[in-house]
Structures are given as structure tokens and as C-alpha cells.
Amino acid sequence: MNEVRVLFFATLKDLTGTQEIMVEVERGTDVKELKAILVSRFPSINEPFNHVLIAVNREFAFDEDIIPEGAEVGVFPPVSGGVDGAPLDLIVISEADVDISEVVSKITLPTTGAVCSFTGTVRARTLTDNPHETSYLEYEAYKPMAERKMHQVVDEIRNKWPKVEGIAIIQRIGHLGPGTPTVLIACSSAHRDDGVFEASRYGIDRLKEIVPIWKKEVDPDGEEWVEGGYIPTREDISND
């Protein structure tokens, strides 16, 4: 038999009532078969499993993939959209406040002449689509995998915009009230035409596609996990 560690996040954690379980499976069991085992143990997750994502050993996995011996399996919905990496790459997942000036200073070289940043904040009031008030957001991350995928985003940016000098990706987690910064993407380069605008936009868009971070939105009428619609493919697997 093969004993695997299964971690539940966001909606799946709420529905199962647990963060982690150990599951014994036959050697050679694939992801699809493991899903069936989990649904049989937790019938409440049957419907969400139509669009659930699976990670094996902190990388996206697919139905036909075999579960390795002693694997760590992450089970989560599509993402809502710290470790120091290479020089001038700053990757942080933290409950601490974000000091934008400090972040910019850490990705600035003597040759830097341009820094472009995007900061997401908690809206107190949403006026489009489904108008509502927000009391606060609760952010959760599958941190080891999230850090790995954030490094992947950095690598993708560098491949697309080689003149970018420094890259920072900062993600807040925990209880965040209206007006609070939730995420910061910043890129630096010698000149503004070296791709910093495009790289920063790409960074936040890619973060919301492949980095396992979710938010629970709490308003005066209740609470709800906010899930994305992007389903990763094998092309989203890191090559490292």
C-alpha cells in the first residue's frame, strides 16, 4: 500500500471539515482514482470535484498521473487570483504589512531608471456585476507550492522581458480589511520601454492563474470563498 498525505484548501477544507488527512491507496493509483476515494469518504465534495485542482508534490497533476510513494497531495479549487530567489528577485507570502518603498528599494540597481508596480487592495464596496459591501477578506495559501509557482512566474517574466532587472511578488495572507494592500507586483529596468509595464501586468494575471492562493469574502450577509475560472494544463507545469 501507498500512504499519501492529502491537504484540503479553501472551499474543500470547509466542506470536509479538515485541513489534512492520510489516505492509503494501492500502488499505481492515479489521480482520478484518488479523487473517487476522496469523494467516497467525503460525499459533500462530489459536486465541487467537477472543477477541483490536484497538486502532487507541489506541482499540478492530472487524472492519468500516478501517485508516487508517500506523496503530498493538495486538493483545491481554481485559485483566486517568503523566500529570496535570485539577486533582485523578491518573493514573499506574509501576514505582515507591505512597505512599497522598501520593496522598490530592494529591486533597484544603480542602472535602474524605471519601476512599474501594481498593488491590489480590498474593496469596501463593489459596484459592478454583483454590487455588495465587503467587511473583510481572509486570504489563504498553499504556501510551499505557492512560493514554487511564484518563482515560476518570475522565470516566465524574465524569459519574455530579458531587460527587466528586478522583480518583486508580495502576497498578503490572513485577515485583511478594506483599503488594505493584498498583493504587490513590481518590476524594474533601466528604461520604461524595457517591458516593465507589460511585465507587471503579466505578473498579476499569471499569479491569479497558477499560484494557489484563495480569498474568503465576508460581508454583512455572510461569507463565500471566491474561486477563479482558470484550469491549468500541462503547459503550466514548471520545468525546474
N, C-alpha and C positions, 0 to 999 in steps of 0.2 A: 504493500500500500504506500501511497504518497500523501504525506500530511502537508497541507498548504495553509498559509496564513491569509485570511480574507479580510480586507479593510473596507468598510462602507463609509461613504461621504454624502453630505447634503441630504437630498430627499431620501436616498436609500438608507441612510443612517436613521432618519426619523421613522421610516416605515418598518425597519427591522428592530428598532429599539436598541441597537447595539452598534458600537464602532468597530469591533473586531471579533472574529471567531476563527477557530481552527477547524478545518474540514479534511477528512480522509477520503481520498479518491484512488481509483485504480491507476496503476502506472500506465501511461499512454492516453489518459483522459485529455480531451481537448477542451477549448474554451466553451464551445456550445454545450458540451455535456456538463461542464461545471455550472453553467447558467441553469440548466434543468435541475441540478442538485440543489442549488440555492433557492429556486422557486418552490421546490417541493418542501423545503424547510421553512420558507417564509412566503406563504401564498399571497400576502399583501403586496409583494413586489412584482407580481406576474405582469400587470399592465405596464408599469414603468420599464420593464425589461425589453419592451419593444424598441426602445431607443437608448438603453443603457450602454455605457462605455466600459471596457475592461482594460486594465493595465496589468501586465505580468512583469514582475521585477522592474517596475517603474518605467515601462515603455508600453505604448499602445499595442494591444493584441487583438486577434480576430478569431472568428468561430473555429476555424480549422487548425489553429495553433495548439500544439501540445503543451500541457502544463508541466514545467520542469520539476525535478525533485526539490521539495522544500521551498517552493516559490512563494513570493509575496504577491498577492492579487488585489488590486484596487478596483472597486466597483463604484461607479459614479455616473451622474447624468452629464450631458454636454456642458462644458464649462461656461460660467457667466462671463462671461467675459469679462539668513543671508550669508551668501558666500562670495568672496572676492574671486573673480575669474582672472583673465589675462590682464596685463597692465592697462589701465584706463577702462576696464570693464567692471562695472559695479552692479551686483545683483543682490537684492535684499528682500526678504519677506519678514515683516516685523510688525509688532503691535505699537512700536514707538512712532512718535510724530515725525513727519518729513520736513527737513530743513532744505528748501530748494536751493538756496545759495550755497550751502555746504555740498550738496550733490553736484552742482555745476562746477565748483572748485575742484572736485575730485576727477572730473573728466576733461580738465582744461590743461593744455600744454603751452609752452611758450609760443608755439606756432599757431595756436587756436585763435581764430578770428570770428567764429560763429558758433552759437549754441542754440539749438531749437529744442523746446521741451513741450510735452503735453502732460497736463495734470487733470485727472478725473476727480470729481468731488461728489459728495452726497447731496442730491437734490431734496429740498424740503417739500417742494411742490412739483408735480408732473402735470403739464397742461396738454400734452399730445396723447394720441391713442386712448389710453385708459386714464383719464385725469384722476389724481388722488394725492393725498398728503402722505409724507413719509416721516415716521417718528425717528427711526434709525435703521442702519444696515448692520448685519452680522456677517463678516467675511470669514470663510474657512478655506484652508488649502491642504492638499495632499503634498506636504512641504518637500520631502525628498524628490518626488517626481517633478513638482513644480519648479524647483531650482534647476533640475536637469533640463527641462524644456525651455526655461528662460535662457539658459546657456545656448540652447539650440537657436532661439530667436536671435541672439547676439551673433552667432555664426552666420545665420542667413543674411542679416543686415550687412555684415562685413563682406560677404560674397557679392551682394548686389551693389553696395556702395563702398568700394575699397578706399575711398579718400576720407571716410569717416574716421576720426581719431579716437574719440571716447564714446562709450555707450553706457547709460545707466537705466536699469529697470528696477523700480522700487514698488513693492506691493504691500499695502497695509492689510492686516487681518484683525479680527476681533470686532468689538462694538464701536461703530463709527456713527456719529451724529451728523445732522445736516450741516453743510458747509465744510465738512472735514475732507481733506485730500485722501483719496483712496489708492491712487496709482500715479506713478510718475515715470514717463519715458523721456529721456534726454539724449541727444546726440550732438557731438561737437566735431568741428572740422576747421580747416584753415580759412575757407571761404563759404559764404552762404549758398553758392551754386554747386557745392560738392556733394549734395544729396541729403543734407541734414533734415530738411523739411519732409522729404519723401520717406526717409529712414525712420523718423519719429512716428509718422502716420502708420507705416508698415508695422512698426514695433507694437503699437497698441492694438492694431487689428489682429496681428498674429497671436498676441498674448491672449486675446479673447477666443481664439480658435483652439489652441493646443495646450495651454497651461492650466492644469487642474486647480482652479480657484472658483469658488461659488459664493453667492451672497444671498442671505435671507433678508427680505424686505419686511419690516414691521411698521404697520400703520395703525391708526385708531380702530380699524375694523378687524384686525387680525395680522397674520404673518404668512409669508409664502416664499419658498425658495425660487429664485429667478434662474431659469435654465436657458442656455443658448440653443441654437439650431444646427451648429456645425458638427458634422460627424467625420472624425479623422479617417484617413485612408493610410495605406502602407507608405505613401509618399511623405507622410508626416512623421515617420519614424526617424529618429536621429541616426546618423551614420557613425557616431563616435563609438 
